[in-house]
Amino acid sequence: MPKPTEQQLQIINSRFSQTALTEDNCYVFPNLMIDNLPTSYFSIIQPALLNTFMEDVKSGVALLLVHNNRKLPIGRSFDARIKSEYVPDGNREVLTLYGDFYVPLGITVEGGVTTDDIVKGIDTGINFATSIGFNADDWKCSICGNDIRDYYACPHIPGRKYAVEREGNDVVETCYVLVGENGAGGLLEDSLVYAGACDRAGVIRNFSADVTDFRESSKLQVIDDIKNVPVESLITQYYTKNGSVLFADTHERTCGTDYLKKRSEDQVLLEKVIDVLGKFDIKFADESELETVLSESFAANQDKANELEEASIKVGSLTEELQKANDEITLKDETIKELTEKNEELSEKAGLAETYRKDLIEQALSAGVRSQGNAFPSEMFGKFLGTLSVDEIKTVIEKFKAEFASKFDGAGFANEMNNDGKEKELGRDNFETEAEFRDFIADKAVEYASENGVTITEATKSMYEKYGKESE
């Protein structure tokens, strides 16, 4: 009888047993629990789920008799490890989960059986088969990668062979269920089972004896066909080396099997249609292609008159489009013409505005000369006036006029009156100096230009003609 080591006893007593066990009253044994080879149910436990199981075993899972979870456990796991080892039958390296279990001796379980009896059965080779119970929420098809329960997306049946294309080559593959690829799930328990339970039918018969009681205390329901299980259900599986039983946490079932059967019958009928139409050189692979092929065949045999009619419609459509294009071009030409006329009008106004501005500048310069005399810097001041606005130039002119008026206020060139009461016409000889005469002419020119809308130059010439002669 295997006895625990000091290290094993330390783990058992520190983490599990409330009463210190010794090597004399504690039985330990290693157990090959599960690996990632294909099972008899054509399922493969994925490495991520194996790691989850290992942590569960280390935390302690119950050791039961024949998966009877309504009876108390006879032992518990206390340690686990995953080994990579070569398996000759599979001719490959596999990952194997090993668990260490302990059974306290001297305990009587239900039915009058003692743990010593169970241990003797293990030592003598009577009780050698074990079976795990677990659940997982990830059950994928190895052929298409979809959820094996989703019969719309996955038409494949576990255990059947299918011709598939891999990397451009046609190969035959067996459909397997890849369990727990995302690692989500849990190891529920490990059981000692009878050798007869290795056959799947035997497992189901063995469960049937207790299935009524089992269902009274649990929502788990035996699964006959995984294709009829809702995708969102939680699947629990119990299996031994040669057999397995599946349970779902719901009694609800889908019509997956019937759907796939009907789809298979429809496929047979489609293949017959493909064979018949192929004799008429109408080739297609599925229903969607059949509709396309028939449409193309009908189009290819259209009457020439229909083709001409279609061509005429196209020509008419093109003519309408061309007319629309011509109308748009005409509208654009009219818009361009209108914009050109407006541009010319604006250019003309801009020219008039520029001429008016130049006249104002000339008036300002003349006013400056009249006010300040020949010392007035006309060239420099002209550049300065070129930076001002029209209103600002007018202001400058008014200032020059005011300056001139203040300088010559009361000067002796006021007009005299004739005997008949009329104003005498002034002449050059009425002014004491030539400078005063020029200032007088400039002032009159500004007034004349402002009143008659002529340039300063024209007004100045007129004033010279009027006042340049000798006075009467």
C-alpha positions as CSV (number, residue, x, y, z in Angstrom):
1,M,0.0,0.0,0.0
2,P,1.6,3.3,-1.1
3,K,2.3,5.6,1.8
4,P,2.5,9.4,1.6
5,T,5.9,11.2,1.7
6,E,6.5,13.8,4.3
7,Q,6.1,16.5,1.7
8,Q,2.8,15.1,0.6
9,L,1.5,14.8,4.2
10,Q,2.5,18.4,4.7
11,I,0.4,19.6,1.7
12,I,-2.6,17.4,2.7
13,N,-2.6,18.4,6.4
14,S,-1.9,22.1,5.8
15,R,-4.5,22.6,3.0
16,F,-7.2,20.0,3.4
17,S,-7.4,17.7,6.4
18,Q,-8.7,19.2,9.7
19,T,-7.2,16.2,11.5
20,A,-3.5,15.5,11.0
21,L,-3.1,12.4,8.8
22,T,-0.1,10.1,9.0
23,E,1.5,7.6,6.7
24,D,-0.4,4.9,8.6
25,N,-3.9,6.2,8.1
26,C,-3.6,7.9,4.7
27,Y,-3.4,6.3,1.2
28,V,-2.1,8.2,-1.8
29,F,-1.9,7.4,-5.4
30,P,-1.1,9.1,-8.7
31,N,-3.8,9.2,-11.4
32,L,-3.5,9.8,-15.2
33,M,-6.6,11.9,-15.5
34,I,-6.7,13.2,-19.1
35,D,-4.6,14.1,-22.1
36,N,-5.0,16.0,-25.3
37,L,-5.4,13.0,-27.6
38,P,-8.7,12.5,-29.4
39,T,-11.3,10.7,-27.1
40,S,-13.8,8.1,-28.2
41,Y,-16.3,10.9,-28.5
42,F,-14.1,12.6,-31.0
43,S,-13.3,15.4,-28.7
44,I,-9.9,16.9,-27.9
45,I,-9.2,18.8,-24.7
46,Q,-7.2,21.9,-25.6
47,P,-4.0,22.9,-23.7
48,A,-5.6,26.0,-22.2
49,L,-8.3,23.9,-20.6
50,L,-5.8,21.3,-19.4
51,N,-4.0,24.2,-17.5
52,T,-7.3,25.1,-15.9
53,F,-7.9,21.5,-14.9
54,M,-4.4,21.4,-13.3
55,E,-5.1,24.4,-11.1
56,D,-8.5,22.8,-10.1
57,V,-6.7,19.6,-9.2
58,K,-4.2,21.4,-7.1
59,S,-7.0,23.2,-5.3
60,G,-8.6,19.9,-4.5
61,V,-11.4,18.0,-6.4
62,A,-13.5,15.3,-5.0
63,L,-12.8,11.6,-5.7
64,L,-16.2,9.9,-6.2
65,L,-17.5,6.4,-7.0
66,V,-19.0,6.2,-10.5
67,H,-19.7,9.9,-10.8
68,N,-22.4,9.7,-8.1
69,N,-22.3,13.3,-6.8
70,R,-25.2,12.6,-4.4
71,K,-22.9,10.6,-2.2
72,L,-20.0,11.8,-0.2
73,P,-16.5,11.7,-1.7
74,I,-14.1,9.0,-0.7
75,G,-10.9,11.1,-1.2
76,R,-9.6,14.3,-2.7
77,S,-6.8,15.6,-5.0
78,F,-4.0,17.6,-3.5
79,D,-1.4,18.1,-6.3
80,A,-1.2,18.0,-10.1
81,R,1.2,18.4,-13.0
82,I,1.2,18.4,-16.8
83,K,3.8,16.3,-18.7
84,S,4.7,16.2,-22.3
85,E,5.3,12.6,-23.2
86,Y,5.6,10.4,-26.3
87,V,2.6,8.1,-27.0
88,P,3.4,5.2,-29.4
89,D,-0.2,4.6,-30.4
90,G,-0.6,8.2,-31.5
91,N,3.0,8.4,-32.7
92,R,3.2,11.9,-31.2
93,E,4.0,14.0,-28.2
94,V,1.0,14.6,-26.0
95,L,0.2,16.7,-23.0
96,T,-1.0,14.6,-20.0
97,L,-2.6,15.8,-16.8
98,Y,-1.5,13.8,-13.7
99,G,-3.2,14.2,-10.3
100,D,-2.2,13.0,-6.9
101,F,-5.1,11.8,-4.6
102,Y,-5.3,10.8,-1.0
103,V,-7.9,8.5,0.7
104,P,-8.2,8.5,4.5
105,L,-8.3,4.9,5.8
106,G,-10.8,3.4,8.2
107,I,-13.9,5.4,6.9
108,T,-17.2,3.6,6.2
109,V,-19.0,5.1,3.2
110,E,-22.6,4.5,2.1
111,G,-23.6,0.9,1.5
112,G,-21.3,-0.4,4.2
113,V,-18.2,-0.2,2.0
114,T,-15.1,1.2,3.7
115,T,-12.3,3.2,2.3
116,D,-9.9,0.3,3.1
117,D,-12.0,-1.9,0.8
118,I,-11.7,0.7,-2.0
119,V,-8.0,1.0,-1.4
120,K,-7.6,-2.8,-1.6
121,G,-9.5,-2.7,-4.9
122,I,-7.0,-0.2,-6.3
123,D,-4.0,-2.1,-5.0
124,T,-5.2,-5.4,-6.4
125,G,-6.0,-3.9,-9.8
126,I,-9.8,-4.3,-9.4
127,N,-10.5,-0.6,-9.4
128,F,-8.1,0.8,-12.0
129,A,-10.2,3.0,-14.3
130,T,-10.9,6.6,-13.6
131,S,-13.1,9.2,-15.2
132,I,-13.2,12.9,-15.0
133,G,-16.3,15.2,-14.9
134,F,-15.9,18.7,-16.2
135,N,-17.6,21.6,-18.0
136,A,-16.5,24.1,-20.6
137,D,-18.2,26.8,-22.6
138,D,-16.0,26.6,-25.8
139,W,-16.8,23.7,-28.2
140,K,-15.4,24.3,-31.7
141,C,-15.4,22.3,-34.8
142,S,-11.9,21.3,-36.1
143,I,-13.1,21.5,-39.7
144,C,-14.7,25.0,-39.9
145,G,-13.7,26.6,-36.5
146,N,-17.4,27.4,-35.7
147,D,-19.2,26.3,-32.6
148,I,-20.1,22.6,-33.1
149,R,-23.6,23.3,-31.7
150,D,-24.3,26.1,-34.2
151,Y,-25.9,23.9,-37.0
152,Y,-26.4,26.9,-39.2
153,A,-22.7,27.8,-39.3
154,C,-21.3,24.3,-38.8
155,P,-22.8,21.3,-40.7
156,H,-20.1,18.9,-39.5
157,I,-20.8,15.8,-37.3
158,P,-18.1,14.7,-34.8
159,G,-16.4,11.5,-36.0
160,R,-17.4,11.9,-39.7
161,K,-14.8,12.4,-42.5
162,Y,-15.0,15.4,-44.8
163,A,-13.1,16.5,-47.9
164,V,-11.6,19.9,-47.2
165,E,-9.1,22.2,-48.9
166,R,-6.0,23.0,-46.9
167,E,-3.3,25.2,-48.5
168,G,-4.6,24.6,-51.9
169,N,-4.8,20.8,-51.5
170,D,-7.8,18.6,-51.1
171,V,-7.5,16.4,-48.0
172,V,-9.8,14.2,-46.0
173,E,-10.2,15.1,-42.3
174,T,-12.2,13.7,-39.4
175,C,-14.4,16.2,-37.5
176,Y,-13.3,16.6,-33.9
177,V,-14.7,18.8,-31.2
178,L,-12.0,21.1,-29.8
179,V,-13.0,21.6,-26.2
180,G,-11.9,24.6,-24.1
181,E,-9.7,26.5,-26.6
182,N,-10.2,29.7,-24.5
183,G,-9.5,27.9,-21.2
184,A,-12.9,28.7,-19.7
185,G,-14.3,25.8,-17.7
186,G,-13.7,23.7,-14.7
187,L,-12.9,20.2,-13.4
188,L,-15.8,19.0,-11.3
189,E,-14.6,15.7,-9.9
190,D,-12.7,12.5,-10.6
191,S,-14.4,9.1,-10.2
192,L,-13.4,5.5,-9.8
193,V,-15.5,3.5,-12.4
194,Y,-16.1,-0.1,-13.3
195,A,-14.3,-1.5,-16.3
196,G,-17.6,-2.1,-18.0
197,A,-18.2,1.6,-18.1
198,C,-15.5,2.0,-20.7
199,D,-18.0,1.3,-23.4
200,R,-20.1,4.4,-24.1
201,A,-23.4,2.5,-24.1
202,G,-22.3,1.0,-20.8
203,V,-21.7,4.4,-19.4
204,I,-25.1,5.6,-20.4
205,R,-26.7,2.4,-18.9
206,N,-24.7,2.9,-15.8
207,F,-26.0,6.5,-15.5
208,S,-29.5,5.5,-16.3
209,A,-29.8,3.6,-13.0
210,D,-29.3,6.9,-11.1
211,V,-30.4,9.4,-13.7
212,T,-33.8,10.0,-12.0
213,D,-32.3,10.8,-8.7
214,F,-29.6,12.8,-10.5
215,R,-32.2,14.9,-12.3
216,E,-34.1,15.5,-9.1
217,S,-31.2,17.4,-7.6
218,S,-29.7,18.9,-10.7
219,K,-30.6,20.7,-13.9
220,L,-28.2,18.6,-16.0
221,Q,-29.9,16.7,-18.8
222,V,-28.3,13.8,-20.8
223,I,-27.4,14.9,-24.4
224,D,-28.2,12.5,-27.2
225,D,-26.8,14.6,-30.0
226,I,-24.6,17.7,-29.5
227,K,-26.1,19.3,-32.7
228,N,-29.4,19.6,-30.8
229,V,-28.0,21.6,-27.9
230,P,-28.4,25.4,-27.7
231,V,-25.2,27.3,-28.3
232,E,-25.5,29.2,-25.1
233,S,-25.9,26.1,-22.9
234,L,-23.2,24.9,-20.5
235,I,-22.0,21.4,-21.4
236,T,-20.7,19.0,-18.7
237,Q,-18.9,15.8,-19.8
238,Y,-18.0,12.6,-18.0
239,Y,-15.8,10.1,-19.8
240,T,-13.4,7.3,-19.3
241,K,-10.8,5.9,-21.6
242,N,-13.4,4.3,-24.1
243,G,-16.6,6.1,-23.5
244,S,-18.3,9.4,-22.6
245,V,-21.5,11.0,-21.5
246,L,-22.6,14.6,-22.2
247,F,-25.0,16.7,-20.1
248,A,-26.5,20.1,-20.7
249,D,-27.7,22.5,-18.1
250,T,-31.0,22.9,-19.9
251,H,-33.7,20.5,-21.2
252,E,-34.2,22.7,-24.3
253,R,-33.2,21.2,-27.6
254,T,-32.9,22.6,-31.1
255,C,-33.7,21.1,-34.5
256,G,-30.1,20.9,-35.6
257,T,-30.0,17.3,-36.6
258,D,-33.2,17.5,-38.6
259,Y,-32.0,20.7,-40.3
260,L,-28.7,19.1,-41.3
261,K,-30.6,16.0,-42.6
262,K,-32.9,18.1,-44.7
263,R,-29.9,20.1,-46.0
264,S,-28.2,16.8,-47.0
265,E,-31.3,15.7,-48.9
266,D,-31.5,19.0,-50.7
267,Q,-27.8,18.6,-51.6
268,V,-28.6,15.2,-53.2
269,L,-31.4,16.8,-55.2
270,L,-29.2,19.6,-56.3
271,E,-26.5,17.2,-57.5
272,K,-29.1,15.5,-59.7
273,V,-30.1,18.9,-61.2
274,I,-26.5,19.7,-61.8
275,D,-26.0,16.4,-63.7
276,V,-29.1,17.0,-65.9
277,L,-28.4,20.6,-66.8
278,G,-24.7,19.8,-67.4
279,K,-25.7,17.8,-70.4
280,F,-27.0,21.1,-71.9
281,D,-23.7,22.8,-71.1
282,I,-25.2,24.7,-68.2
283,K,-22.7,24.3,-65.4
284,F,-23.0,25.6,-61.8
285,A,-22.0,24.6,-58.3
286,D,-24.9,25.8,-56.1
287,E,-28.4,27.4,-56.3
288,S,-27.1,30.9,-56.4
289,E,-24.9,30.1,-59.4
290,L,-27.8,28.3,-61.1
291,E,-29.8,31.5,-61.1
292,T,-26.9,33.5,-62.5
293,V,-26.1,30.9,-65.2
294,L,-29.7,30.7,-66.4
295,S,-29.9,34.5,-66.5
296,E,-26.7,34.7,-68.5
297,S,-27.9,32.0,-70.9
298,F,-31.2,33.8,-71.5
299,A,-29.5,37.1,-72.1
300,A,-27.1,35.5,-74.6
301,N,-30.1,34.3,-76.7
302,Q,-32.0,37.6,-76.8
303,D,-33.6,38.6,-80.1
304,K,-31.6,41.1,-82.2
305,A,-34.5,43.4,-82.2
306,N,-34.4,43.6,-78.4
307,E,-30.7,44.3,-78.6
308,L,-31.4,47.1,-81.1
309,E,-34.1,48.5,-78.9
310,E,-31.7,48.5,-75.9
311,A,-29.1,50.2,-78.0
312,S,-31.7,52.8,-79.1
313,I,-32.6,53.5,-75.5
314,K,-29.0,53.9,-74.7
315,V,-28.5,56.3,-77.6
316,G,-31.6,58.3,-76.5
317,S,-30.2,58.4,-73.0
318,L,-26.8,59.6,-74.2
319,T,-28.6,62.3,-76.4
320,E,-30.4,63.6,-73.4
321,E,-27.2,63.7,-71.4
322,L,-25.4,65.6,-74.2
323,Q,-28.3,68.1,-74.4
324,K,-28.1,68.6,-70.7
325,A,-24.3,69.1,-71.1
326,N,-24.9,71.6,-73.9
327,D,-27.5,73.5,-71.8
328,E,-25.0,73.6,-68.9
329,I,-22.3,74.9,-71.3
330,T,-24.6,77.6,-72.6
331,L,-25.6,78.7,-69.1
332,K,-21.9,78.8,-68.2
333,D,-21.2,81.0,-71.3
334,E,-24.0,83.4,-70.3
335,T,-22.6,83.6,-66.8
336,I,-19.1,84.2,-68.1
337,K,-20.4,87.0,-70.4
338,E,-22.4,88.6,-67.5
339,L,-19.4,88.4,-65.3
340,T,-17.2,89.9,-68.0
341,E,-19.6,92.9,-68.5
342,K,-19.7,93.4,-64.7
343,N,-15.9,93.3,-64.6
344,E,-15.6,95.9,-67.4
345,E,-18.1,98.1,-65.6
346,L,-16.2,97.8,-62.4
347,S,-12.9,98.5,-64.2
348,E,-14.4,101.6,-65.7
349,K,-15.7,102.8,-62.4
350,A,-12.3,101.9,-60.9
351,G,-10.7,104.1,-63.6
352,L,-13.0,107.0,-62.8
353,A,-12.3,106.6,-59.1
354,E,-8.6,106.6,-59.8
355,T,-9.0,109.8,-61.9
356,Y,-11.0,111.5,-59.2
357,R,-8.4,110.5,-56.7
358,K,-5.6,111.9,-58.8
359,D,-7.6,115.2,-59.2
360,L,-8.0,115.4,-55.4
361,I,-4.2,114.9,-55.0
362,E,-3.5,117.7,-57.5
363,Q,-6.0,120.0,-55.7
364,A,-4.2,119.2,-52.4
365,L,-0.8,119.9,-53.9
366,S,-2.0,123.2,-55.4
367,A,-3.6,124.2,-52.1
368,G,-0.3,123.3,-50.4
369,V,1.7,125.5,-52.8
370,R,-0.8,128.3,-52.4
371,S,-0.6,128.1,-48.7
372,Q,3.1,127.6,-48.2
373,G,4.6,129.0,-51.4
374,N,7.3,127.6,-53.6
375,A,9.0,126.0,-50.5
376,F,6.1,123.4,-50.4
377,P,7.6,119.9,-50.9
378,S,5.2,118.8,-53.7
379,E,7.0,115.6,-54.7
380,M,7.3,114.2,-51.2
381,F,3.8,115.3,-50.2
382,G,2.4,113.8,-53.3
383,K,3.8,110.4,-52.2
384,F,2.3,110.9,-48.8
385,L,-1.1,111.8,-50.3
386,G,-1.0,108.6,-52.3
387,T,-1.2,106.6,-49.1
388,L,-4.4,108.4,-47.9
389,S,-8.1,107.7,-48.6
390,V,-10.3,110.0,-50.5
391,D,-11.8,111.5,-47.4
392,E,-8.4,112.0,-45.8
393,I,-7.2,113.9,-48.9
394,K,-10.3,116.1,-48.8
395,T,-9.4,116.9,-45.2
396,V,-5.9,117.9,-46.2
397,I,-7.3,120.2,-48.8
398,E,-9.6,121.9,-46.3
399,K,-6.7,122.4,-43.9
400,F,-4.5,124.0,-46.6
401,K,-7.4,126.3,-47.5
402,A,-7.9,127.2,-43.9
403,E,-4.1,127.9,-43.6
404,F,-4.2,130.1,-46.7
405,A,-7.2,132.0,-45.5
406,S,-5.5,132.7,-42.1
407,K,-2.4,133.9,-43.8
408,F,-4.1,136.4,-46.2
409,D,-7.0,137.5,-44.0
410,G,-7.5,141.2,-44.7
411,A,-5.0,141.3,-47.7
412,G,-5.3,144.2,-50.0
413,F,-6.6,142.5,-53.1
414,A,-10.3,142.6,-52.4
415,N,-12.4,143.4,-55.3
416,E,-13.5,147.0,-55.8
417,M,-16.9,148.2,-56.9
418,N,-17.7,150.2,-60.1
419,N,-19.8,153.4,-60.1
420,D,-22.8,151.3,-61.2
421,G,-22.5,149.1,-58.1
422,K,-21.0,146.2,-59.9
423,E,-17.8,144.4,-58.8
424,K,-14.8,145.5,-60.7
425,E,-12.9,142.8,-62.6
426,L,-9.5,142.2,-60.9
427,G,-6.3,141.9,-62.9
428,R,-2.7,141.1,-62.4
429,D,-1.9,144.7,-61.6
430,N,-4.2,144.6,-58.5
431,F,-1.7,142.5,-56.6
432,E,1.5,143.8,-55.0
433,T,3.6,140.7,-55.9
434,E,3.5,137.9,-58.4
435,A,3.3,135.4,-55.5
436,E,0.1,136.9,-54.2
437,F,-1.4,136.8,-57.7
438,R,-0.5,133.1,-58.1
439,D,-2.0,132.4,-54.7
440,F,-5.2,134.2,-55.7
441,I,-5.4,132.2,-59.0
442,A,-4.9,128.9,-57.0
443,D,-7.7,129.8,-54.6
444,K,-10.1,130.7,-57.4
445,A,-9.1,127.5,-59.3
446,V,-10.0,125.4,-56.3
447,E,-13.4,127.1,-56.0
448,Y,-14.1,126.9,-59.7
449,A,-13.0,123.2,-59.9
450,S,-15.3,122.3,-57.0
451,E,-18.3,124.2,-58.4
452,N,-18.0,123.1,-62.0
453,G,-16.6,119.6,-61.6
454,V,-13.4,120.1,-63.6
455,T,-9.8,119.3,-62.8
456,I,-7.5,121.7,-60.9
457,T,-5.4,122.1,-64.1
458,E,-8.4,123.1,-66.2
459,A,-9.7,125.4,-63.5
460,T,-6.2,127.0,-63.1
461,K,-6.0,127.7,-66.9
462,S,-9.5,129.3,-66.8
463,M,-8.6,131.5,-63.9
464,Y,-5.4,132.7,-65.5
465,E,-7.3,133.6,-68.7
466,K,-9.9,135.4,-66.5
467,Y,-7.6,137.3,-64.2
468,G,-4.3,137.4,-66.1
469,K,-5.1,140.6,-68.0
470,E,-4.7,144.1,-66.7
471,S,-7.6,145.3,-64.6
472,E,-10.0,147.9,-66.0
